[in-house]
Amino acid sequence: MKTSKYTKFAVIIMVVLFVALSVVSCVAHVHSGGGPKKMPPGQAKKMSGSQSAKAYAPGQQKKH
């Protein structure tokens, strides 16, 4: 079976495109913590200058 040079060229192009798309689709995703990183209540208290860390502790916040 004789193949034309256009067929060989088309096969080479398809293989190159397949390899290129395979490489491009392998992207490493970096996941962050999902939002701003929470700091400990004591650190938040120090930064704000308040006397108590109670307002910054998640378990000590009043439910509405």
Backbone as XML, in Angstrom:
<?xml version="1.0"?>
<chain id="A" units="angstrom">
  <residue number="1" name="MET">
    <atom name="N" x="0.846" y="-1.184" z="0.000"/>
    <atom name="CA" x="0.000" y="0.000" z="0.000"/>
    <atom name="C" x="0.883" y="1.235" z="0.000"/>
  </residue>
  <residue number="2" name="LYS">
    <atom name="N" x="0.662" y="2.087" z="-0.960"/>
    <atom name="CA" x="1.472" y="3.287" z="-1.093"/>
    <atom name="C" x="0.734" y="4.462" z="-0.462"/>
  </residue>
  <residue number="3" name="THR">
    <atom name="N" x="1.437" y="5.167" z="0.439"/>
    <atom name="CA" x="0.819" y="6.343" z="1.058"/>
    <atom name="C" x="1.438" y="7.592" z="0.462"/>
  </residue>
  <residue number="4" name="SER">
    <atom name="N" x="0.615" y="8.574" z="0.296"/>
    <atom name="CA" x="1.125" y="9.819" z="-0.277"/>
    <atom name="C" x="1.867" y="10.613" z="0.785"/>
  </residue>
  <residue number="5" name="LYS">
    <atom name="N" x="2.679" y="11.559" z="0.329"/>
    <atom name="CA" x="3.420" y="12.364" z="1.295"/>
    <atom name="C" x="2.497" y="13.277" z="2.083"/>
  </residue>
  <residue number="6" name="TYR">
    <atom name="N" x="1.329" y="13.599" z="1.538"/>
    <atom name="CA" x="0.356" y="14.410" z="2.284"/>
    <atom name="C" x="-0.222" y="13.630" z="3.457"/>
  </residue>
  <residue number="7" name="THR">
    <atom name="N" x="-0.428" y="12.337" z="3.277"/>
    <atom name="CA" x="-0.944" y="11.505" z="4.365"/>
    <atom name="C" x="0.087" y="11.406" z="5.481"/>
  </residue>
  <residue number="8" name="LYS">
    <atom name="N" x="1.337" y="11.198" z="5.130"/>
    <atom name="CA" x="2.400" y="11.135" z="6.139"/>
    <atom name="C" x="2.514" y="12.469" z="6.879"/>
  </residue>
  <residue number="9" name="PHE">
    <atom name="N" x="2.426" y="13.551" z="6.108"/>
    <atom name="CA" x="2.499" y="14.884" z="6.708"/>
    <atom name="C" x="1.334" y="15.110" z="7.674"/>
  </residue>
  <residue number="10" name="ALA">
    <atom name="N" x="0.140" y="14.684" z="7.283"/>
    <atom name="CA" x="-1.042" y="14.842" z="8.135"/>
    <atom name="C" x="-0.904" y="14.019" z="9.411"/>
  </residue>
  <residue number="11" name="VAL">
    <atom name="N" x="-0.372" y="12.814" z="9.313"/>
    <atom name="CA" x="-0.173" y="11.968" z="10.494"/>
    <atom name="C" x="0.845" y="12.607" z="11.430"/>
  </residue>
  <residue number="12" name="ILE">
    <atom name="N" x="1.920" y="13.137" z="10.871"/>
    <atom name="CA" x="2.942" y="13.788" z="11.706"/>
    <atom name="C" x="2.346" y="15.003" z="12.412"/>
  </residue>
  <residue number="13" name="ILE">
    <atom name="N" x="1.560" y="15.795" z="11.706"/>
    <atom name="CA" x="0.916" y="16.972" z="12.312"/>
    <atom name="C" x="-0.023" y="16.547" z="13.430"/>
  </residue>
  <residue number="14" name="MET">
    <atom name="N" x="-0.806" y="15.494" z="13.212"/>
    <atom name="CA" x="-1.740" y="15.025" z="14.251"/>
    <atom name="C" x="-0.989" y="14.522" z="15.482"/>
  </residue>
  <residue number="15" name="VAL">
    <atom name="N" x="0.113" y="13.817" z="15.279"/>
    <atom name="CA" x="0.896" y="13.320" z="16.419"/>
    <atom name="C" x="1.488" y="14.489" z="17.198"/>
  </residue>
  <residue number="16" name="VAL">
    <atom name="N" x="2.015" y="15.476" z="16.487"/>
    <atom name="CA" x="2.595" y="16.645" z="17.155"/>
    <atom name="C" x="1.516" y="17.401" z="17.925"/>
  </residue>
  <residue number="17" name="LEU">
    <atom name="N" x="0.353" y="17.578" z="17.333"/>
    <atom name="CA" x="-0.745" y="18.259" z="18.031"/>
    <atom name="C" x="-1.195" y="17.475" z="19.257"/>
  </residue>
  <residue number="18" name="PHE">
    <atom name="N" x="-1.266" y="16.157" z="19.134"/>
    <atom name="CA" x="-1.674" y="15.332" z="20.275"/>
    <atom name="C" x="-0.689" y="15.470" z="21.427"/>
  </residue>
  <residue number="19" name="VAL">
    <atom name="N" x="0.607" y="15.404" z="21.097"/>
    <atom name="CA" x="1.626" y="15.532" z="22.144"/>
    <atom name="C" x="1.585" y="16.929" z="22.762"/>
  </residue>
  <residue number="20" name="ALA">
    <atom name="N" x="1.434" y="17.947" z="21.932"/>
    <atom name="CA" x="1.386" y="19.316" z="22.449"/>
    <atom name="C" x="0.174" y="19.522" z="23.351"/>
  </residue>
  <residue number="21" name="LEU">
    <atom name="N" x="-0.976" y="19.023" z="22.942"/>
    <atom name="CA" x="-2.174" y="19.163" z="23.780"/>
    <atom name="C" x="-2.054" y="18.357" z="25.072"/>
  </residue>
  <residue number="22" name="SER">
    <atom name="N" x="-1.411" y="17.219" z="24.999"/>
    <atom name="CA" x="-1.217" y="16.417" z="26.216"/>
    <atom name="C" x="-0.321" y="17.140" z="27.210"/>
  </residue>
  <residue number="23" name="VAL">
    <atom name="N" x="0.718" y="17.764" z="26.717"/>
    <atom name="CA" x="1.635" y="18.496" z="27.603"/>
    <atom name="C" x="0.954" y="19.741" z="28.176"/>
  </residue>
  <residue number="24" name="VAL">
    <atom name="N" x="0.209" y="20.449" z="27.358"/>
    <atom name="CA" x="-0.448" y="21.678" z="27.810"/>
    <atom name="C" x="-1.535" y="21.371" z="28.833"/>
  </residue>
  <residue number="25" name="SER">
    <atom name="N" x="-2.211" y="20.247" z="28.689"/>
    <atom name="CA" x="-3.304" y="19.938" z="29.604"/>
    <atom name="C" x="-2.819" y="19.455" z="30.961"/>
  </residue>
  <residue number="26" name="CYS">
    <atom name="N" x="-1.556" y="19.104" z="31.086"/>
    <atom name="CA" x="-0.999" y="18.658" z="32.368"/>
    <atom name="C" x="-0.495" y="19.870" z="33.139"/>
  </residue>
  <residue number="27" name="VAL">
    <atom name="N" x="-1.407" y="20.561" z="33.769"/>
    <atom name="CA" x="-1.062" y="21.768" z="34.511"/>
    <atom name="C" x="-1.184" y="21.468" z="35.997"/>
  </residue>
  <residue number="28" name="ALA">
    <atom name="N" x="-0.185" y="21.840" z="36.747"/>
    <atom name="CA" x="-0.218" y="21.649" z="38.195"/>
    <atom name="C" x="-0.997" y="22.805" z="38.815"/>
  </residue>
  <residue number="29" name="HIS">
    <atom name="N" x="-2.019" y="22.490" z="39.579"/>
    <atom name="CA" x="-2.830" y="23.507" z="40.238"/>
    <atom name="C" x="-2.354" y="23.672" z="41.671"/>
  </residue>
  <residue number="30" name="VAL">
    <atom name="N" x="-2.128" y="24.896" z="42.041"/>
    <atom name="CA" x="-1.715" y="25.200" z="43.410"/>
    <atom name="C" x="-2.948" y="25.676" z="44.160"/>
  </residue>
  <residue number="31" name="HIS">
    <atom name="N" x="-3.286" y="24.951" z="45.212"/>
    <atom name="CA" x="-4.463" y="25.305" z="45.995"/>
    <atom name="C" x="-4.031" y="26.088" z="47.225"/>
  </residue>
  <residue number="32" name="SER">
    <atom name="N" x="-4.656" y="27.216" z="47.398"/>
    <atom name="CA" x="-4.366" y="27.997" z="48.593"/>
    <atom name="C" x="-5.246" y="27.481" z="49.736"/>
  </residue>
  <residue number="33" name="GLY">
    <atom name="N" x="-5.163" y="28.079" z="50.861"/>
    <atom name="CA" x="-5.913" y="27.638" z="52.029"/>
    <atom name="C" x="-7.402" y="27.870" z="51.917"/>
  </residue>
  <residue number="34" name="GLY">
    <atom name="N" x="-7.875" y="28.370" z="50.804"/>
    <atom name="CA" x="-9.292" y="28.602" z="50.613"/>
    <atom name="C" x="-9.724" y="30.009" z="50.975"/>
  </residue>
  <residue number="35" name="GLY">
    <atom name="N" x="-8.832" y="30.797" z="51.402"/>
    <atom name="CA" x="-9.156" y="32.169" z="51.767"/>
    <atom name="C" x="-8.027" y="32.751" z="52.566"/>
  </residue>
  <residue number="36" name="PRO">
    <atom name="N" x="-8.277" y="33.881" z="53.190"/>
    <atom name="CA" x="-7.204" y="34.471" z="53.984"/>
    <atom name="C" x="-6.858" y="33.571" z="55.168"/>
  </residue>
  <residue number="37" name="LYS">
    <atom name="N" x="-5.591" y="33.443" z="55.419"/>
    <atom name="CA" x="-5.121" y="32.568" z="56.494"/>
    <atom name="C" x="-5.495" y="33.176" z="57.835"/>
  </residue>
  <residue number="38" name="LYS">
    <atom name="N" x="-6.143" y="32.379" z="58.667"/>
    <atom name="CA" x="-6.531" y="32.853" z="59.996"/>
    <atom name="C" x="-5.318" y="32.835" z="60.908"/>
  </residue>
  <residue number="39" name="MET">
    <atom name="N" x="-5.193" y="33.869" z="61.678"/>
    <atom name="CA" x="-4.116" y="33.913" z="62.659"/>
    <atom name="C" x="-4.702" y="33.599" z="64.036"/>
  </residue>
  <residue number="40" name="PRO">
    <atom name="N" x="-3.891" y="33.159" z="64.951"/>
    <atom name="CA" x="-4.369" y="32.856" z="66.301"/>
    <atom name="C" x="-4.945" y="34.104" z="66.967"/>
  </residue>
  <residue number="41" name="PRO">
    <atom name="N" x="-5.915" y="33.919" z="67.863"/>
    <atom name="CA" x="-6.558" y="35.068" z="68.512"/>
    <atom name="C" x="-5.572" y="35.992" z="69.226"/>
  </residue>
  <residue number="42" name="GLY">
    <atom name="N" x="-4.539" y="35.422" z="69.822"/>
    <atom name="CA" x="-3.556" y="36.245" z="70.531"/>
    <atom name="C" x="-2.791" y="37.158" z="69.591"/>
  </residue>
  <residue number="43" name="GLN">
    <atom name="N" x="-2.469" y="36.643" z="68.397"/>
    <atom name="CA" x="-1.759" y="37.464" z="67.426"/>
    <atom name="C" x="-2.654" y="38.595" z="66.917"/>
  </residue>
  <residue number="44" name="ALA">
    <atom name="N" x="-3.935" y="38.295" z="66.682"/>
    <atom name="CA" x="-4.868" y="39.328" z="66.230"/>
    <atom name="C" x="-5.022" y="40.405" z="67.309"/>
  </residue>
  <residue number="45" name="LYS">
    <atom name="N" x="-5.040" y="39.979" z="68.560"/>
    <atom name="CA" x="-5.151" y="40.923" z="69.674"/>
    <atom name="C" x="-3.929" y="41.845" z="69.716"/>
  </residue>
  <residue number="46" name="LYS">
    <atom name="N" x="-2.752" y="41.265" z="69.525"/>
    <atom name="CA" x="-1.527" y="42.066" z="69.547"/>
    <atom name="C" x="-1.521" y="43.097" z="68.419"/>
  </residue>
  <residue number="47" name="MET">
    <atom name="N" x="-1.984" y="42.668" z="67.229"/>
    <atom name="CA" x="-1.963" y="43.589" z="66.092"/>
    <atom name="C" x="-2.966" y="44.720" z="66.253"/>
  </residue>
  <residue number="48" name="SER">
    <atom name="N" x="-4.106" y="44.434" z="66.883"/>
    <atom name="CA" x="-5.114" y="45.482" z="67.040"/>
    <atom name="C" x="-4.865" y="46.336" z="68.283"/>
  </residue>
  <residue number="49" name="GLY">
    <atom name="N" x="-4.128" y="45.801" z="69.228"/>
    <atom name="CA" x="-3.826" y="46.558" z="70.438"/>
    <atom name="C" x="-4.899" y="46.464" z="71.504"/>
  </residue>
  <residue number="50" name="SER">
    <atom name="N" x="-5.867" y="45.558" z="71.335"/>
    <atom name="CA" x="-6.922" y="45.441" z="72.345"/>
    <atom name="C" x="-6.421" y="44.635" z="73.547"/>
  </residue>
  <residue number="51" name="GLN">
    <atom name="N" x="-7.190" y="44.673" z="74.629"/>
    <atom name="CA" x="-6.791" y="44.016" z="75.876"/>
    <atom name="C" x="-7.150" y="42.531" z="75.907"/>
  </residue>
  <residue number="52" name="SER">
    <atom name="N" x="-8.188" y="42.148" z="75.171"/>
    <atom name="CA" x="-8.663" y="40.774" z="75.237"/>
    <atom name="C" x="-8.647" y="40.127" z="73.849"/>
  </residue>
  <residue number="53" name="ALA">
    <atom name="N" x="-8.350" y="38.827" z="73.830"/>
    <atom name="CA" x="-8.362" y="38.082" z="72.567"/>
    <atom name="C" x="-9.714" y="37.416" z="72.345"/>
  </residue>
  <residue number="54" name="LYS">
    <atom name="N" x="-10.651" y="37.630" z="73.265"/>
    <atom name="CA" x="-11.960" y="36.972" z="73.196"/>
    <atom name="C" x="-12.698" y="37.302" z="71.895"/>
  </residue>
  <residue number="55" name="ALA">
    <atom name="N" x="-12.585" y="38.524" z="71.422"/>
    <atom name="CA" x="-13.296" y="38.931" z="70.209"/>
    <atom name="C" x="-12.736" y="38.251" z="68.961"/>
  </residue>
  <residue number="56" name="TYR">
    <atom name="N" x="-11.523" y="37.731" z="69.038"/>
    <atom name="CA" x="-10.883" y="37.124" z="67.869"/>
    <atom name="C" x="-10.936" y="35.596" z="67.894"/>
  </residue>
  <residue number="57" name="ALA">
    <atom name="N" x="-11.415" y="35.019" z="68.981"/>
    <atom name="CA" x="-11.498" y="33.561" z="69.100"/>
    <atom name="C" x="-12.810" y="33.087" z="68.477"/>
  </residue>
  <residue number="58" name="PRO">
    <atom name="N" x="-12.771" y="32.134" z="67.509"/>
    <atom name="CA" x="-13.992" y="31.718" z="66.820"/>
    <atom name="C" x="-15.048" y="31.113" z="67.752"/>
  </residue>
  <residue number="59" name="GLY">
    <atom name="N" x="-14.632" y="30.442" z="68.793"/>
    <atom name="CA" x="-15.593" y="29.823" z="69.703"/>
    <atom name="C" x="-16.225" y="30.814" z="70.659"/>
  </residue>
  <residue number="60" name="GLN">
    <atom name="N" x="-15.681" y="32.025" z="70.708"/>
    <atom name="CA" x="-16.188" y="33.005" z="71.664"/>
    <atom name="C" x="-17.040" y="34.084" z="71.010"/>
  </residue>
  <residue number="61" name="GLN">
    <atom name="N" x="-17.327" y="33.945" z="69.727"/>
    <atom name="CA" x="-18.143" y="34.963" z="69.067"/>
    <atom name="C" x="-19.618" y="34.678" z="69.280"/>
  </residue>
  <residue number="62" name="LYS">
    <atom name="N" x="-20.361" y="35.740" z="69.524"/>
    <atom name="CA" x="-21.778" y="35.622" z="69.830"/>
    <atom name="C" x="-22.564" y="35.275" z="68.574"/>
  </residue>
  <residue number="63" name="LYS">
    <atom name="N" x="-23.490" y="34.335" z="68.697"/>
    <atom name="CA" x="-24.345" y="33.940" z="67.593"/>
    <atom name="C" x="-25.517" y="34.889" z="67.510"/>
  </residue>
  <residue number="64" name="HIS">
    <atom name="N" x="-25.901" y="35.283" z="66.290"/>
    <atom name="CA" x="-27.020" y="36.210" z="66.125"/>
    <atom name="C" x="-28.261" y="35.459" z="65.757"/>
  </residue>
</chain>
